[in-house]
Amino acid sequence: MATWISKHTVAYALGLAAAFAIGGGVGRASVTPEPATVEIPPPSLRVVSKQLRQQYCVQNKAFGEFQNPADHNLRRQVDVYRVEGTPLSESGIICLLEGEVSESTRENGFKTVVRTPFTKALIVADGGEAEFVSREFATALSKAESHYQAVKSHGSTPRHTAQ
């Protein structure tokens, strides 16, 4: 009779273990949370350092083309003395650049060097796209953005009155 109880106990224990394994697997599958997807927004150009904004101003395609002209007979050296990068929005910067361009050409064994001071305005997006604009346009755009931010911080919309 002890043998019958042993076989019965073993069968019962195996059945109970199988039930726990199945139930535990089902319970674990239903309790295991889904991996969370967290979207990390791109960094705002409003809060990046001054040095990083300056890098955006001089390390882009438009400024690179200004430094390296397509004419192979013309050598150009650009010395930038002042770089001012002002955040335009979360993803754009207005850059004001001042410096000097030295252009040299060789003709008939003679080298000619012309030095010209420059002041340029540039709008740069956080993806690196850039475009030279007039200084007046850059100033007007900066003022418009400043006005928008002031209105936004007060929580109201600007009211325009007919004159």
Secondary structure, 3 states (H helix, E strand, C coil): CHHHHHHHHHHHHHHHHHHHHHHHHHHHHHHCCCCCCCCCCCCCCCCCCHHHHHHHHHCCHHHHHHHCCCCCCEEEEEEEEEEEEEEEECCEEEEEEEEEEEEEEEECCEEEEEEEEEEEEEEEECCCCEEEECHHHHHHHHHHHHHHHHHHHHCCCCCCCCC
